[in-house]
Amino acid sequence: VQHLAAAFPLHYLNKLLVFLADRLEHTPHVEFYLLWILNLFRAHSKYLRSGSLDLLSVYRNLHKNVSTVFSNLRSICDGNQYNLRFLDSMHTLHAQKPAHL
C-alpha cells in the first residue's frame, strides 16, 4: 500500500480520496481503508497542504466518516471492557465461594 500510494498520480488523488471516504462509511474493513488514507496523506502531504478548495469537501467527508467509525468502535470497546470487568468479578466471587456451597 505504501508504494502504491507514493506512486499514485496527483490528478486522480481527489477521486481516490472521495472513494475511500465513501467506502469507509460502509465497510467492515476499516483498517484497510485507513491504511490507504494514511499512506496517501504521507506520500502526498505537500500537494494536500496546498489548500486546494476541491479538497475541502473531501476532508470534511473523511473527518465525518472517521469520526463515525471511531464513535462506533469506542462504544463497542466500552461494552467489551464492561463485560470483561463483569466476568472478572464473577470469577473472583466464584473463587472466594466456600467449598460446601
FENRA-V718701 format. One record per backbone hydrogen bond with DSSP energy under -1.0 kcal/mol. NH is the residue of the N-H (numbers start at 0). CO is the residue of the C=O. If there is no record, write none. Layout:
# FENRA-V718701
nh=NH co=CO
nh=NH co=CO
This chain:
# FENRA-V718701
nh=4 co=0
nh=5 co=1
nh=6 co=2
nh=11 co=8
nh=12 co=9
nh=15 co=11
nh=16 co=12
nh=17 co=13
nh=18 co=14
nh=19 co=15
nh=20 co=16
nh=21 co=17
nh=22 co=18
nh=23 co=19
nh=25 co=22
nh=29 co=27
nh=32 co=28
nh=33 co=29
nh=34 co=30
nh=35 co=31
nh=36 co=32
nh=37 co=33
nh=38 co=34
nh=39 co=35
nh=40 co=36
nh=41 co=37
nh=42 co=38
nh=43 co=39
nh=47 co=43
nh=48 co=44
nh=49 co=46
nh=54 co=51
nh=58 co=54
nh=59 co=55
nh=60 co=56
nh=61 co=57
nh=62 co=58
nh=63 co=59
nh=64 co=60
nh=65 co=61
nh=66 co=62
nh=67 co=63
nh=68 co=64
nh=69 co=65
nh=70 co=66
nh=71 co=67
nh=72 co=68
nh=73 co=69
nh=74 co=70
nh=75 co=71
nh=76 co=72
nh=77 co=73
nh=78 co=74
nh=79 co=75
nh=80 co=76
nh=81 co=77
nh=82 co=78
nh=83 co=79
nh=84 co=80
nh=85 co=81
nh=86 co=82
nh=87 co=83
nh=88 co=84
nh=89 co=85
nh=90 co=86
nh=91 co=87
nh=92 co=88
nh=93 co=89
nh=94 co=90
nh=95 co=91
nh=100 co=97
